[in-house]
Amino acid sequence: MHYEHLVQINDPNDLEIEPLTREQLWLGLVARAERPQYFLIGMDECRIVERTADTLRREMRFGSTQVRDRVTYEPQVQVCFDVEPTVEVTVRA
């Protein structure tokens, strides 16, 4: 499954909000990747298990659910989050 999320930044019709610079926006995207616990409700823990110049591999825990993903940076352009498939067992009484 492929999911793309686009968010409009700097709405020219909303003069009450000061526009973000490209650098400010980029720093926010990096912060979202590096410290997701400030952005994702219900996250108990996030560990960065591998880091390269342009990627991160993370393990995140939400209660008993563990999620692994890879974050790829294209500096000043985009951040891509690729989530590994997770096997969830649902027990119904």
N, C-alpha and C positions, 0 to 999 in steps of 0.2 A: 504494500500500500504506500502511496506517495501522498504526502500532505504538505501543502505550502501555505504559509501564513504571511500575508503582507499587511503592513500597518502604515497608514499615511502619517508622515511627519511634516511639520511646518505647514499647516493649513493656511493658505494665503487669505482665506475668508475670516479667520479668527485672529483679529488684531490684538486681542487681550493676552495672548500667549507669546512670550519671547521665543523667536526661532532658535532651534538647536543648530550648532555648527556640525559639519560632517565629523569632526574629531570628537565632539561631545557624544554624538550618536554612537560612534564606533566604540568609545570607552564604555558606554552603557551596554552594548551588545557583548563586549568582552566580560564585563562584570556579571552579566546574566549567565555566561558559560562557566566562569570561574567560581562564582558563589551563588549557585541556584537556590540555596535555602532561603535567600532573601526575596525570591521571586515565585517560588512554587509552594503553595499551601499544602501542608501535610507531610512535607519531607522531614524525615528524622535525621538523615545523615547523607553526606556526599563526600566521596573520596576520589581524588584524581589519582588514577593508578598508572597512567603513562602520559608523558608529555613530549611532543616534538616541536619543531619550530612553528608548525601550522596546524597541529591537531592536539586534542586531549582525549583520553579515554577515561570515562567516569563510571563509578558504581554508586547508585543512589538507592536509599532505602526509604520506603513509605510503609510503615508498619511492618508486616511480614512479607511485603512485596519488594523484591530487589529488581532494579532496572539498570541495565548497562547500556551506555551509548558512546558514540564517537562524535566529537565536535571538531569540525574542520573550519579553519579561518581562511577567508580570502580577504586579506587586510584592506580596510577602508571600503569594502564592497559588500560582503555578506558573511554570515555565520550559518553553517549547516549542522543540524543535529540529526544523526542517524542512530535510531534506537534499535538495539538487537532484539530479536524475537524473544518473548518470555512465555514459558509454559506455566499457566495458572490452572490449578486444580480446584474445581468448585464442588463442594460436598453439600448435597441437599438432603434434608431429613424427610 
